[in-house]
Amino acid sequence: MSRSTAPTRRALIRTLAVAVTVAIGLAACGTGEAEETTETGPVELSVFWWGGERRAELTQQALDVYAARNPGVTFTVTWQGNSGYYDKLASQAAAGNTPDLFQIDDNYLTEYADRDVVLDLTDHVDSGALDLSGFPSSLVQYGQIAGRTVAVAAAANTPGMVYNKTLVDELGVAEPTIGMTYEELIDWAAEITGLTDGAVAGTMDPSADYKALWLWLRSQDLELYRGRQMGFGVQDLTAWFELWAQARAREATPAAEVIRSANNGDVTQQLVATGAAATSFMWSNQLAELQKYTSDELGVVSYPGDPSGQWARASMYWAGFRGTRHPDAVVDVIDFLVNDPQAGRILGTERGLSSNLEVRRTVQATLADDKMQASVAFEQEMAELFGPAPVPPPRGHTRIRALLITAAESVQSGSATPQEAAEQFLAQANAALAS
């Protein structure tokens, strides 16, 4: 989509506001809330998600199994690539044809929940109709807004620091470990840079990575967000930027122009795959994808810091539409997709690792890719160490992520000091959240 035709953030919010009006209008029809009103007879559910052809094929197979077990239920499915997905979802809601069941992520969950677009699943969880007992507790928490369960993790993933195991072994350097501090990582990275005579920097500079910042803040009893404000101050962010400025001064990280190429998260540009650095800060389930771009063997550990600062994060959620005429059927389909072993085997790791730990073990036994096996094993190990989940990000999270990249790159390039970048970021970020 070109800049001239892309909807503005304000326009999207206006569209979503219209969608809520439609949802409330639908809910008002009949005797009360839409989620308390169902139709008898055959049930046709619309389902919408983003992804590629492989995801579409596997999701359709899983839905076919459900339909075969429940002959009165049929599905109308729609899917597309990630680009423009939320534009279309908002447009569908505005037109009164919001899908009964749809995929959403933590960039937008709070926004859709605040505007009452999503089906409240709390009573269904309390009654046992939607069983989340097999999930890590923090994964359940990460689908809750204001104490209500508003979505269910379709799959899970965890931040993972991917490292070049081949290089580390060749240099005779100890492999990074779960629980190492950032200071220990930087010392380790500086040693690698020295041993390779600068040919490979020890670590990527993750100062632009919101995941790394968030976990670093949690190690200090802070959060990325506090309601509709950032959860930390200028002094905190200045310290974060200074940490990485000092790492660059020690040549533990590459030059700014090298770092910049990887800041947007593109897997193909990650420095552990291109050979420019010995680590990259990614999601653990991206290990197998990263491995495709290098002949060196890769490994994965947690981001530095106390692992209890991490939580089981939904890679994406399943949510229902508040105005659906078939809330019980929607809930039953969600329960099937996340808890049924056959559905788990079909869906595999396409959306991430199974949210249900028992299903995850079942899926793990079917995986032929050793890197996916390693990713699942890492996630299982981390599940024992996770702390409580934070509240999902507020509206504006996508904008905040972009602002952090801009601020970090200004420090990386030397065009701003850590404090100048921190002050500008906090002013812009809080203004964005308040708007």
C-alpha positions in Angstrom: 0.0 0.0 0.0 1.4 3.4 -1.0 1.7 6.3 1.5 -0.9 8.2 -0.4 -3.5 5.4 0.0 -2.6 4.0 3.4 -5.2 4.8 6.1 -3.9 7.0 8.9 -4.0 5.7 12.5 -6.8 8.2 13.3 -8.8 6.9 10.3 -8.4 3.3 11.4 -9.6 4.2 14.9 -12.6 6.0 13.5 -13.3 2.9 11.4 -13.0 0.7 14.4 -15.3 3.0 16.4 -18.0 2.5 13.7 -17.4 -1.3 14.0 -18.2 -1.1 17.7 -21.4 0.7 16.9 -22.4 -2.1 14.6 -21.4 -4.7 17.1 -23.5 -3.1 19.9 -26.4 -2.8 17.5 -26.2 -6.5 16.7 -25.9 -7.3 20.4 -29.0 -5.2 21.2 -31.2 -7.2 18.8 -33.3 -9.7 20.6 -33.3 -10.1 24.3 -29.9 -8.9 25.4 -26.2 -9.3 24.8 -25.3 -11.1 21.6 -23.1 -13.5 23.5 -26.2 -14.7 25.4 -28.3 -15.2 22.2 -27.9 -18.2 19.9 -29.8 -19.6 17.0 -31.0 -23.1 16.6 -30.3 -25.3 13.6 -27.2 -25.5 11.4 -24.3 -23.2 12.4 -22.1 -21.4 9.9 -19.1 -19.7 11.3 -16.9 -17.2 9.4 -13.1 -17.4 10.2 -10.4 -14.9 9.3 -6.7 -15.0 9.8 -3.4 -13.8 8.3 -0.7 -16.0 7.0 0.6 -17.8 4.0 -0.6 -20.7 2.0 0.8 -23.3 4.4 -1.1 -21.8 7.3 -4.2 -21.7 5.3 -3.9 -25.4 4.3 -3.3 -26.6 7.8 -6.0 -24.4 9.4 -8.5 -25.7 6.9 -7.5 -29.3 7.6 -8.1 -28.7 11.3 -11.5 -27.0 10.7 -12.4 -29.9 8.5 -11.8 -32.3 11.4 -14.0 -30.2 13.6 -16.8 -30.1 11.0 -16.6 -33.9 10.6 -17.1 -34.3 14.3 -19.9 -31.7 14.4 -22.0 -32.2 11.3 -24.2 -29.2 12.1 -21.2 -26.8 11.8 -19.7 -25.4 8.6 -17.0 -22.8 8.1 -16.5 -19.9 5.7 -12.8 -19.0 5.8 -10.9 -16.0 4.6 -7.2 -15.4 4.9 -4.6 -13.1 3.6 -1.0 -11.9 4.1 -0.2 -9.8 7.2 0.0 -6.5 5.2 -3.4 -4.9 5.3 -5.0 -7.5 7.6 -6.1 -5.1 10.3 -7.3 -2.6 7.7 -9.6 -5.3 6.4 -10.7 -6.5 9.8 -11.7 -3.0 10.8 -13.5 -2.5 7.5 -15.4 -5.8 8.0 -16.5 -4.7 11.4 -17.7 -1.3 10.1 -19.7 -3.1 7.4 -21.4 -5.3 10.0 -19.8 -8.5 8.8 -17.1 -9.0 11.4 -15.9 -12.7 11.3 -17.3 -14.9 14.1 -13.7 -16.1 14.8 -10.6 -14.2 14.0 -6.8 -14.0 14.6 -5.4 -11.0 16.4 -2.1 -10.2 18.1 -1.0 -8.2 21.1 -0.4 -5.1 19.0 -4.2 -4.7 18.7 -5.8 -6.9 21.4 -6.3 -4.1 23.9 -7.7 -1.8 21.3 -10.3 -4.3 20.2 -11.1 -5.2 23.8 -11.5 -1.6 24.9 -14.0 -1.0 22.1 -16.0 -4.1 22.9 -15.4 -5.8 19.6 -14.2 -9.1 21.0 -16.3 -11.7 22.8 -15.9 -11.8 26.6 -14.7 -15.4 27.2 -14.5 -15.2 31.0 -17.7 -17.1 31.8 -16.8 -19.8 29.3 -13.5 -20.3 31.0 -15.1 -20.3 34.5 -17.6 -22.9 33.4 -15.0 -25.1 31.8 -16.4 -24.9 28.3 -13.1 -23.2 27.4 -10.4 -25.2 29.1 -7.1 -23.3 29.7 -5.8 -25.5 32.5 -3.1 -27.0 30.2 -1.6 -23.6 29.5 1.3 -21.9 31.4 -0.4 -19.5 33.8 1.3 -16.5 32.3 0.0 -17.4 28.8 -3.6 -17.4 30.2 -2.9 -14.0 31.9 -1.6 -12.6 28.6 -5.1 -13.0 27.1 -6.8 -11.0 29.9 -7.7 -7.3 29.9 -9.1 -5.7 33.1 -9.6 -9.1 34.6 -11.6 -10.5 31.6 -10.4 -13.2 29.3 -10.9 -11.6 25.9 -8.7 -13.9 23.7 -6.9 -17.3 23.8 -3.3 -17.8 22.7 -3.4 -19.7 19.4 0.2 -20.5 20.0 3.1 -19.3 22.1 6.7 -18.0 21.7 9.4 -16.6 23.8 12.2 -14.1 23.2 15.3 -16.0 22.4 18.9 -15.0 21.9 20.1 -17.0 19.0 23.8 -17.6 18.9 26.4 -19.0 16.5 27.3 -22.3 18.2 29.8 -23.3 15.6 31.8 -20.1 16.0 31.7 -20.2 19.8 33.0 -23.8 19.8 35.7 -23.0 17.3 36.9 -20.1 19.5 36.8 -22.2 22.6 34.5 -19.7 24.3 31.8 -20.9 26.7 28.3 -20.8 25.3 25.9 -18.2 26.6 23.6 -19.4 29.4 20.1 -18.8 30.7 20.3 -16.1 33.4 23.5 -14.4 32.4 23.4 -10.7 32.9 23.7 -8.1 30.1 27.1 -7.1 31.5 28.3 -10.7 31.3 27.0 -10.9 27.7 28.9 -7.7 26.7 32.1 -9.1 28.3 31.5 -12.3 26.4 30.8 -10.5 23.2 33.9 -8.3 23.5 36.0 -11.4 23.8 34.6 -12.9 20.6 35.2 -9.7 18.7 38.8 -9.7 19.9 39.4 -13.4 19.1 38.1 -12.9 15.5 40.2 -9.7 15.1 36.9 -7.8 14.5 35.7 -10.0 11.7 32.7 -11.0 13.8 31.2 -8.8 16.5 30.2 -10.6 19.6 26.6 -9.5 19.8 23.9 -7.6 18.0 23.0 -4.3 19.7 19.3 -4.8 20.8 18.7 -1.3 22.1 16.0 -0.9 19.4 14.3 -4.1 20.3 11.2 -3.5 22.5 11.3 -7.1 23.8 14.9 -6.6 25.1 14.0 -3.3 26.7 10.9 -4.7 28.3 12.7 -7.6 29.9 15.5 -5.4 31.0 13.0 -3.1 32.7 11.2 -6.0 34.4 14.5 -7.1 35.9 14.3 -3.7 37.8 10.7 -4.1 38.8 9.5 -1.7 36.0 7.3 -2.3 33.0 7.2 -1.1 29.5 3.7 0.4 30.1 1.8 1.7 33.1 -1.8 2.0 31.9 -1.9 4.6 29.1 1.6 5.8 29.8 5.1 4.5 29.5 6.1 2.6 32.6 9.6 4.1 33.1 11.4 7.4 33.0 14.1 9.3 31.1 16.8 8.1 33.5 15.8 4.5 33.0 15.9 4.7 29.2 19.1 6.7 29.2 20.8 3.9 31.2 19.6 1.4 28.6 21.0 3.4 25.7 24.2 4.1 27.6 24.7 0.3 28.2 24.8 -0.3 24.5 26.8 2.9 23.7 29.5 1.5 26.1 29.2 -1.9 24.3 29.9 -0.3 21.0 32.8 1.6 22.4 34.3 -1.8 23.4 33.5 -3.1 19.9 31.3 -5.8 21.4 28.7 -4.8 18.8 29.0 -3.9 15.1 29.0 -0.4 13.6 25.8 1.5 13.5 25.2 0.9 9.8 25.5 -2.8 10.2 23.1 -2.8 13.2 20.6 -0.7 11.4 20.0 -3.4 8.7 18.7 -5.8 11.4 16.7 -3.4 13.6 13.4 -4.1 11.7 13.5 -7.8 12.6 13.7 -9.1 9.1 14.9 -12.7 9.5 17.1 -12.6 6.4 19.0 -9.6 7.7 19.7 -10.9 11.2 23.4 -10.6 12.0 23.8 -14.2 13.4 22.7 -15.4 9.9 24.7 -12.9 7.8 27.8 -13.6 9.9 28.3 -10.0 11.1 27.6 -10.9 14.8 27.6 -14.0 17.0 24.1 -13.3 18.4 20.7 -12.0 17.3 17.7 -11.1 19.5 14.6 -12.8 18.0 11.7 -15.1 19.0 12.8 -18.6 19.9 10.5 -20.2 17.3 12.5 -18.4 14.6 15.5 -20.5 15.2 14.7 -23.0 12.4 14.1 -20.1 9.9 17.4 -18.4 10.8 19.2 -21.7 10.4 18.2 -21.8 6.7 20.5 -18.7 6.1 23.7 -20.1 7.5 25.7 -23.3 7.4 27.0 -22.7 10.9 25.0 -24.4 13.7 22.9 -22.1 15.7 21.7 -22.4 19.3 19.2 -20.5 21.5 19.1 -19.3 25.1 16.9 -16.7 26.8 17.6 -13.0 26.6 20.0 -12.0 29.4 18.6 -11.3 32.9 16.5 -13.2 35.4 14.3 -15.6 33.4 11.4 -15.0 35.8 11.1 -11.6 34.1 10.0 -13.4 31.0 6.5 -14.8 30.4 4.7 -17.1 28.0 3.7 -14.7 25.2 1.0 -15.4 22.7 2.4 -15.4 19.2 -1.2 -14.6 18.2 -4.6 -15.2 19.6 -8.0 -16.5 18.6 -10.8 -14.1 19.5 -14.5 -14.2 18.9 -16.8 -11.4 17.7 -19.0 -9.9 20.4 -21.9 -9.8 18.0 -21.7 -13.4 16.9 -25.0 -15.3 16.9 -23.2 -18.5 17.9 -20.9 -17.7 20.9 -21.0 -21.2 22.3 -20.0 -22.7 18.9 -17.2 -20.1 18.6 -15.9 -21.0 22.1 -16.0 -24.7 21.3 -14.0 -24.2 18.1 -11.4 -22.2 20.0 -11.2 -24.9 22.6 -10.7 -27.5 19.9 -8.0 -25.6 18.0 -5.9 -25.1 21.2 -6.6 -28.3 23.2 -7.3 -31.1 20.8 -4.3 -33.4 20.1 -5.3 -34.1 16.5 -5.7 -30.4 15.8 -2.3 -29.8 17.4 -0.6 -32.4 15.2 -2.2 -30.8 12.1 -1.4 -27.2 13.0 2.1 -28.2 14.2 4.3 -25.1 14.8 2.9 -22.9 12.0 1.7 -20.3 14.4 4.3 -21.0 17.1 4.4 -23.6 19.8 1.2 -25.2 21.0 -0.3 -23.3 24.0 -1.4 -26.5 25.7 1.8 -28.0 27.2 0.5 -31.6 26.7 -0.4 -31.0 23.1 3.0 -29.3 22.7 4.7 -32.5 23.8 2.6 -34.5 21.3 3.6 -32.1 18.5 7.3 -32.2 19.5 7.4 -36.0 19.0 6.3 -35.5 15.3 8.9 -32.8 14.4 11.6 -33.9 12.0 13.5 -30.5 12.0 16.1 -30.7 14.8 16.0 -26.9 15.2 12.3 -26.9 15.8 12.9 -29.7 18.3 15.5 -27.4 19.9 13.0 -24.5 19.9 10.3 -26.6 21.6 12.8 -27.9 24.1 13.9 -24.4 25.0 10.3 -23.2 25.4 9.5 -26.2 27.6 12.6 -25.4 29.8 11.6 -21.7 30.0 8.0 -22.6 30.9 9.3 -23.8 34.3 11.0 -20.4 34.9 8.4 -17.9 33.7 7.1 -15.2 35.9 3.7 -13.6 35.8 2.7 -11.9 32.6 2.2 -8.1 32.3 -1.0 -6.6 30.9 -1.0 -6.8 27.1 0.2 -3.6 25.5 -2.2 -0.6 25.2 -3.5 1.0 22.0 -0.6 2.6 20.2 1.9 -0.2 20.8 2.9 -0.5 17.2 3.7 3.3 17.1 5.8 2.9 20.3 7.9 0.2 18.7 8.6 2.4 15.7 9.5 5.3 18.0 11.9 3.1 19.9 13.7 2.1 16.8 14.1 5.7 15.7 15.4 6.7 19.1 17.9 3.9 19.4 19.2 4.5 15.9 19.8 8.1 16.7 22.1 7.0 19.6 23.7 4.2 17.5 24.6 6.7 14.8 25.8 9.4 17.2 23.2 12.0 16.1 21.8 12.1 19.7 23.1 11.4 23.1 21.4 8.7 25.2 19.7 11.3 27.3 18.5 13.4 24.3 17.1 10.3 22.6 15.4 9.1 25.8 13.8 12.5 26.4 12.5 12.7 22.9 11.2 9.2 22.9 9.3 9.6 26.2 7.7 12.8 25.1 6.6 11.3 21.8 5.6 8.0 23.2 3.4 9.4 26.0 1.8 11.8 23.6 1.0 8.9 21.2 -0.5 6.8 24.0 -2.6 9.8 25.3 -4.0 10.6 21.8 
